Amino acid sequence: MKIVKLLALMIFSLGTTFSFAQKNDLGAWYMYFGNNKISKKLNWHNEIQYRNFDAIGDLEQLLIRTGIGYDLTENNNNVLLGYGFILSQPYVNGEKTENIEHRIFQQYITKQKFGRFNLQHRYRLEERFLEEDFRMRFRYLLGVNIPINNKEMLPKTFYASAYNEIFLHFDSPVFDRNRVYGALGYVINKNMRIEAGYMNQIQENRNRGQIQIGFYNNIPFTKN
């Protein structure tokens, strides 16, 4: 019950903060991220993102991603091969359309710790199989989690989270988009946490904000 109240408070605070946004200038993403150990070195990544044009009920994009990762060092320096299914429903001339994309991706994540600052660098290469096109894209994300009421990311810890991610095409135009994110989170236990924040996405001819609600599940499938 405390977790539900906390999440409701986060959502209310974000809604109040960005209530000045014009209609359709603010969307919402609801996200689940699983990163589950299947052996000492291997992990299974699983992810679902339900993205809306508005708060709910007007689907912009459904993204499902999965993959198998391998830790090059103990609990760090993870390389991963994955697949993504993306269903998009954009508006074209006022009419809703539907596009499907299949995506293969390779990524490398390395983590660093400086005092309370928990840094993450993610490098991702994507091969995007669109309905009438094929494109390749590179992404780099720099993220940080900072515990507030504890020195470490322990259970019952509130934390601040932020990231910046840039997307670059291999062809022209090179710049695709940039995302800037800020959030508040809560560590439920050593394997689960929740997060609520705001992300601003900048594209060449578009700038759009998204409220984001995320749940992170790292429950291991092995005792190793």
Secondary structure, 3 states (H helix, E strand, C coil): CHHHHHHHHHHHHHHHHCCCCCCCCEEEEEEEEEEEECCCCEEEEEEEEEEECCCCCCEEEEEEEEEEEEEEECCEEEEEEEEEEEEECCEECCEECCEEEEEEEEEEEEEEEECCEEEEEEEEEEEEECCCCEEEEEEEEEEEEEECCCCCCCCCCEEEEEEEEEEEECCCCCEEEEEEEEEEEEEEECCEEEEEEEEEEEECCEEEEEEEEEEEECCCCCCC
